[in-house]
Amino acid sequence: MSDASREKRLTDDFYNSLTGRELERITLRAAVETYLESFKGQNTESSLVSYRSRLNAFLEYFHAGDTAPLIGDVTGELLEQFLNSVKARTSASTANGHRKVLNAFFAHALKNKKIRSNPVKDVATYKKSKEEVAVARRPFEEKEIRAVYAVAPDDFWRFAIVFGLYTGLRLGNVTTLRWRNVDLKNQVVTVVDIKSPDVLKIPLASPFLINLLSELRRKSPKAMPESFLFPEYAAIYNADDAAPLSSAFRDILVAAGLSEKYQRTNQGAGRSCRRAVSPLSYHSLRHNFVTMLKERGASQMVARELVGHNSDAVNQLYTHTSPEIVRKSLKRLPEVFK
């Protein structure tokens, strides 16, 4: 079977004769729905949203319906075409993110004997373009943060900017925050990180942020513990992941004079062209959080947890460092907003 697969000769009949069993003829759409159903309860809600968004883009690309194509019809070549289309209009990192999700999906199908082999293994990961490497993400300057806050169009974005700055959390976590996550009495926010199963207990040390949360609570007297702080934006995230919200934040950066409108690079025209890379995004607030802590003398232990093997190891601050040290470190952060 392995030799036949490498030589592209592993047909259904060949597989049947070698194994003595027939593969179930299941459509791609049905297989995705089965996989997402199994995904529930074993992963975070945010991870489910992210996986569903990427798999829906995959189904849309192949015009997958109730009768065709079959999951067994998807080859490495077809997957590469899809991932190339993602990379062309976004970036290598985004394409690799789609590849990771597809690999998990097809590995699940292989384990459950829905396919003969995992076609993702035939597709290599992508390297960053020279432009992506050259344009590194950077933190905001304080005056830039205030400029962004000044042009924020509504309560959600004003809150998201301040909350992201003083917690280092991702946009997905901010968007899907529920009132049960917020303990104003003890000034702590408890969330599950969108990219790991870690439960993060984050002290609220900024008076401005505490006042902002208190005002939001006052405006929502009937909100239940399971209610989202911003239901409208949570619905957007749960439907389409962070992409439309990241785009909306880019518009805020443009309004603040900190970024240009999306321009296609000179690689053609239309949706197939890659967008120009910007050094600022919502994720930059996460860099600000780490930078401010280190600049204000966070302990060597805290600094080590932050830099780790991954620049996003900020989560380790909350899972491996005592709450007292965390709160003391956070209280040293500057009050950017007056």
C-alpha positions in Angstrom: 0.0 0.0 0.0 2.8 2.4 0.9 4.6 1.7 -2.5 1.4 2.1 -4.4 0.5 5.3 -2.7 3.9 6.8 -3.6 3.4 5.8 -7.2 -0.1 7.2 -7.3 -1.6 3.7 -7.9 -3.5 3.2 -4.7 -7.0 3.1 -6.1 -10.1 2.1 -4.2 -10.1 -1.4 -5.8 -6.4 -1.9 -5.0 -7.1 -0.8 -1.4 -10.0 -3.1 -1.1 -8.1 -6.1 -2.4 -5.1 -5.5 0.0 -7.2 -4.8 3.1 -10.3 -6.9 2.6 -12.6 -4.0 3.4 -14.2 -1.2 1.5 -13.8 2.5 2.3 -17.0 4.3 3.2 -18.0 6.7 0.5 -18.4 9.9 2.5 -18.7 13.4 1.2 -16.1 16.0 2.1 -18.8 18.2 3.7 -20.1 15.3 5.8 -16.6 14.4 6.9 -16.0 18.0 8.0 -19.2 18.2 10.0 -18.4 14.9 11.7 -14.9 16.2 12.6 -16.2 19.5 14.0 -18.7 17.6 16.1 -15.9 15.4 17.6 -14.0 18.6 18.2 -16.5 20.0 20.6 -15.9 19.4 24.3 -12.2 18.5 23.7 -11.0 21.9 22.8 -11.8 25.5 23.6 -14.7 27.3 22.1 -12.4 29.8 20.4 -10.4 26.9 18.8 -13.6 25.4 17.5 -14.5 28.8 15.9 -11.1 29.0 14.3 -11.1 25.5 12.9 -14.7 25.9 11.6 -13.8 29.1 9.8 -10.8 27.6 8.0 -12.6 24.4 7.1 -15.6 26.3 5.8 -13.2 28.3 3.5 -11.8 24.9 2.3 -15.4 23.6 1.6 -16.3 26.8 -0.2 -13.2 26.6 -2.4 -14.2 23.1 -3.6 -17.9 24.0 -3.9 -18.5 21.1 -1.5 -22.2 19.9 -1.4 -24.3 17.1 0.0 -23.2 14.7 -2.8 -19.8 15.7 -4.0 -16.9 15.8 -3.8 -16.0 12.7 -1.7 -13.3 13.1 0.9 -11.3 10.4 -0.9 -11.3 12.6 -4.0 -9.1 15.3 -2.4 -5.5 14.9 -3.4 -2.3 16.6 -2.3 -2.3 18.5 -5.6 -5.8 19.9 -5.0 -4.9 20.8 -1.4 -1.8 22.7 -2.7 -4.0 24.6 -5.1 -6.2 25.7 -2.2 -3.3 26.6 0.1 -1.6 28.5 -2.7 -4.7 30.6 -3.2 -4.7 31.4 0.6 -1.1 32.4 0.5 -1.5 34.5 -2.6 -4.1 36.8 -0.9 -2.8 36.7 2.7 0.6 35.4 3.8 2.7 32.3 4.3 1.9 32.2 8.0 -1.9 32.2 7.3 -1.5 29.5 4.7 0.5 27.4 7.2 -2.3 27.9 9.7 -4.8 26.5 7.2 -2.5 23.6 6.5 -2.3 22.8 10.2 -6.1 22.6 10.5 -6.4 20.5 7.3 -3.7 18.1 8.6 -5.6 17.6 11.8 -8.9 17.0 9.8 -7.4 14.5 7.4 -5.5 12.7 10.2 -8.8 12.3 12.0 -10.4 10.9 8.9 -7.5 8.5 8.4 -7.6 7.3 12.0 -11.3 6.5 11.5 -10.6 4.7 8.2 -12.5 7.2 6.0 -9.5 7.7 3.7 -6.5 5.7 2.5 -3.8 8.3 3.4 -3.4 11.8 4.6 -3.0 14.0 1.5 -1.7 17.0 3.5 1.6 15.1 3.9 2.2 15.7 0.2 2.1 19.5 0.7 5.1 21.3 2.2 4.8 24.2 4.6 5.4 27.8 3.2 8.3 30.0 3.9 7.8 33.7 4.6 8.3 36.1 1.7 11.0 38.7 1.8 8.4 41.3 2.5 7.0 39.4 5.4 10.4 38.9 6.9 11.4 42.6 6.4 8.2 44.0 8.0 8.3 42.9 11.6 5.5 43.5 14.0 6.3 46.2 16.5 4.6 47.6 19.7 2.8 50.9 19.6 4.3 54.1 21.0 2.2 55.5 23.8 1.1 58.5 21.7 0.0 56.0 19.0 -2.1 54.1 21.5 -3.8 57.3 22.5 -4.4 58.2 18.9 -6.0 54.8 18.2 -8.2 55.1 21.3 -9.3 58.6 20.2 -10.7 57.4 16.9 -12.1 54.1 18.1 -15.7 54.0 16.7 -17.5 52.5 19.7 -17.4 51.2 23.3 -16.2 47.8 22.2 -13.1 49.0 20.4 -12.3 51.5 23.2 -12.5 48.7 25.7 -10.6 46.2 23.4 -7.7 48.6 23.1 -7.3 49.3 26.8 -8.0 45.6 27.8 -5.5 44.3 25.2 -2.8 46.7 26.4 -3.1 45.8 30.1 -3.7 42.1 29.8 -1.8 41.0 26.7 -4.7 38.9 25.6 -5.6 38.1 22.0 -8.4 39.7 20.1 -10.4 36.5 20.2 -10.3 36.4 24.0 -11.3 40.0 24.3 -14.2 39.6 21.9 -15.7 36.5 23.6 -15.3 37.8 27.2 -18.3 36.9 29.3 -19.5 38.5 32.5 -18.7 35.3 34.4 -15.0 35.9 33.4 -14.9 39.3 35.2 -14.6 39.6 39.0 -14.7 43.3 39.7 -14.8 42.8 43.4 -11.4 41.0 43.5 -10.2 42.8 40.3 -9.4 39.6 38.4 -10.3 38.4 34.9 -10.3 34.6 34.3 -10.2 33.2 30.8 -9.2 30.2 28.8 -6.5 31.2 26.3 -7.8 30.8 22.7 -4.6 28.9 21.6 -4.2 26.6 24.6 -6.3 24.9 27.3 -4.6 27.1 30.0 -6.9 28.9 32.4 -5.5 32.4 33.0 -6.2 34.4 36.1 -5.2 38.0 35.2 -5.1 40.7 37.9 -6.6 44.0 36.9 -4.1 46.7 37.9 -4.9 49.6 35.7 -7.4 52.1 37.4 -8.5 53.2 33.9 -9.4 49.7 32.9 -11.1 48.9 36.1 -13.3 52.1 35.7 -14.0 51.1 32.1 -15.2 47.7 33.2 -17.3 49.1 36.0 -19.0 51.5 33.6 -19.8 48.7 31.2 -21.3 46.7 34.1 -23.4 49.7 35.1 -24.7 49.9 31.5 -25.6 46.2 31.5 -27.6 45.7 34.8 -29.6 42.8 33.4 -26.7 40.9 31.9 -26.4 37.3 33.1 -23.1 35.6 33.9 -23.1 33.8 30.6 -23.8 37.0 28.6 -21.0 38.3 26.5 -19.8 41.8 27.3 -20.3 42.7 23.6 -22.8 40.2 22.1 -22.7 41.7 18.6 -18.9 41.4 18.3 -18.9 37.9 19.9 -21.4 36.8 17.2 -19.0 38.1 14.5 -16.1 36.2 16.0 -18.0 33.0 16.5 -19.2 33.1 12.8 -16.0 34.1 11.0 -13.1 33.9 13.5 -10.9 37.0 13.9 -10.5 38.0 10.3 -13.3 40.6 10.0 -12.4 42.1 13.4 -8.7 42.3 12.4 -9.8 44.1 9.3 -11.9 46.5 11.3 -9.0 47.3 13.6 -6.9 48.0 10.5 -9.5 50.6 9.5 -9.1 52.2 13.0 -5.3 52.4 12.4 -5.9 54.1 9.0 -8.2 56.6 10.7 -5.5 57.3 13.3 -3.0 57.9 10.5 -0.9 54.9 11.6 -1.5 52.7 8.5 -2.4 52.9 4.9 -5.5 51.3 3.4 -4.9 47.8 2.2 -3.0 48.0 -1.0 -2.4 45.0 -3.2 1.2 44.3 -4.0 2.3 44.5 -7.7 1.7 40.8 -8.3 -1.5 41.1 -10.3 -5.0 42.4 -9.7 -8.1 41.4 -7.7 -8.6 39.1 -4.8 -5.8 36.7 -5.9 -3.1 39.4 -5.0 -1.4 39.5 -1.6 -2.1 42.4 0.7 0.7 44.7 1.8 2.1 43.8 5.2 1.7 46.3 8.1 4.0 46.5 11.1 1.0 47.4 13.4 -2.0 45.3 14.3 -4.1 44.4 17.3 -1.4 41.9 18.2 1.0 44.8 18.7 -0.8 45.5 22.0 0.4 42.1 23.2 4.0 43.2 22.4 3.4 46.4 24.3 2.3 44.5 27.3 5.4 42.4 27.3 7.7 45.3 26.6 6.2 47.5 29.4 6.6 44.8 31.9 10.3 44.2 31.0 11.0 47.9 30.9 9.6 48.4 34.4 11.8 45.8 36.1 9.7 42.6 36.0 11.7 39.9 37.8 14.1 37.7 35.9 11.8 34.8 36.5 8.9 36.7 34.9 11.0 37.9 32.0 12.2 34.3 31.4 8.6 33.1 31.3 7.7 35.8 28.8 10.4 35.3 26.2 10.6 31.5 26.4 10.9 29.6 23.1 8.0 31.5 21.6 7.4 35.3 21.6 3.8 34.5 22.6 4.9 32.8 25.8 3.2 35.6 27.7 0.6 33.1 28.8 3.3 31.4 31.0 3.3 34.5 33.2 -0.1 33.5 34.6 0.4 29.8 34.8 3.9 29.5 36.3 4.3 32.6 38.4 2.7 33.4 41.7 -0.3 35.8 41.7 1.5 38.1 44.1 4.4 38.6 41.7 2.1 39.0 38.7 0.0 41.7 40.4 3.1 43.5 41.7 4.6 43.5 38.2 1.3 44.7 36.6 1.0 47.6 39.0 4.3 48.9 37.7 2.8 49.4 34.2 2.3 53.0 33.1 -1.2 54.6 33.0 -1.4 55.4 29.3 -4.9 56.8 29.5 -5.8 59.7 31.8 
